[in-house]
């Protein structure tokens, strides 16, 4: 199946544009909700629009980040290698939503007050973790292009982009520490991240012991 | 998690009995639109849509007390808040009532499952008048007052609510607490079939809260049976709840089934869940942060200033008259 001509054509012509549409969709939906609200029409944002907006952007950022981490397991399971061509743009979208999440919070929660932001970052552990997440994402976003891979060399680039793992762990910790009670979405995010990380540990262990077994 | 409840056959049966969701959501949408415009114009133009749930239809329940939403007014009092009450639909649509789920939209969606009639309140502990009381025996409906209080949630948001109720002390005196009673504890109704959130261990069920007797007997403290000129809606704690305006909202107990007089400080739901973050007193205090967020300011829900209105939080939520209750106490330690 992995080599069917239809799938090959899909991978070549449709995968990237469709991914782009899927990545923009959550933002488009948010824009619609805001347009409805500003027009005084029914919308799904409830009574705390500010909090709802930055939480929605944060949830989207974490979910897109988890999708990034799911791509190589999907490749391993399905054997469909072309799927990795979308990994960089999915990762960039995660950075994009994280940035919007910060801006929305800075505007709607702190009203563009820089002292307010600094106070939050220094006093509130979960906000500190959130800022660390975004900071670590910056070098990844800057180098998510072909010329950077060439410039850095594949090995260095891969090592740099291993930062994705601490980024994901920080993001999920930020999410878990934000809520009054540990349950629901933040827990789901943590469980999914756990599975994705365990998958890699398993892959690494199998990779390490396979040659040894062959040698024996 | 949600899916699990939907698969539960008991819950499904109950769910079928509640108001069709589309009808409910339509009402909410229309009213929320009106709220955001800050005018009643849309409301006035579309009376038919807002009527089914909003107008008092059932006069009294089998328990002899008014059904949720039935007209229920109280004598106007001097207790008011500048700027007036929050739009009613924010009060009924944005609630914390974890027995129905932790989302703000869960209580309005699921509270219809709760049976509020007949209703009995058990009184026990350090009292000379223990026993089961009907609501009408506890609350003197001829003496209801309307008091407009600011309601400050520990999550740093606030609303202004026109409560209908009676001073708590007028009820407690009827219940003859002994001189050994130093505290009073309130317990919320618990029924796992009617309250989907109680199937999760988010808090220890049933929800319990408590006050020192002098706090309970303070003139500001209420037993509320209504708000906005109507008997309390289920998601707001029908048919009986407490209102302690200088404390964070979680100190109030909704849908009360038990009043217990105690000699020692009782356990309270959020304190049991996380003692480092939620103390017994939980007085509104802009100078003492929640360990994870600031309490210095609050978002105004449904405010006329639009979606981004905030205000500075006041000590004791602006109810400075309670300060003597805590004279000599370190409110940083006794948070």
Contacts between the chains, C-beta under 8 A, distances in Angstrom:
chain1	res1	chain2	res2	distance
A	37	B	36	6.2
A	37	B	307	7.0
A	40	B	33	5.4
A	40	B	36	5.6
A	40	B	37	4.6
A	40	B	42	7.7
A	41	B	33	5.8
A	42	B	29	3.1
A	42	B	30	6.9
A	42	B	32	6.7
A	42	B	33	5.5
A	43	B	29	7.7
A	43	B	32	7.6
A	46	B	32	7.9
A	46	B	93	7.3
A	46	B	94	6.4
A	46	B	104	6.2
A	46	B	105	6.4
A	47	B	32	7.2
A	47	B	35	7.9
A	47	B	90	4.7
A	47	B	93	6.1
A	47	B	94	3.9
A	47	B	104	7.3
A	47	B	301	5.1
A	47	B	302	5.7
A	48	B	94	6.7
A	48	B	104	7.3
A	48	B	157	6.3
A	48	B	299	6.4
A	48	B	301	6.2
A	49	B	307	3.9
A	49	B	308	7.8
A	50	B	299	6.4
A	50	B	307	6.1
A	50	B	308	5.7
A	51	B	157	8.0
A	51	B	299	7.0
A	107	B	308	7.9
A	108	B	307	7.8
A	108	B	308	5.9
A	111	B	308	7.3
A	111	B	310	6.9
A	119	B	294	7.5
A	120	B	294	7.3
A	123	B	289	7.1
A	123	B	294	7.4
A	124	B	292	6.0
A	124	B	293	6.2
A	124	B	294	7.7
A	125	B	292	6.9
A	126	B	292	6.1
A	177	B	292	6.6
A	178	B	292	7.4
A	180	B	102	7.9
A	180	B	155	7.4
A	180	B	274	7.9
A	181	B	98	7.8
A	181	B	102	6.3
A	181	B	202	4.8
A	181	B	203	7.3
A	181	B	273	6.9
A	183	B	1	7.5
A	183	B	102	6.7
A	183	B	200	6.4
A	183	B	202	5.6
A	184	B	1	6.7
A	184	B	102	6.3
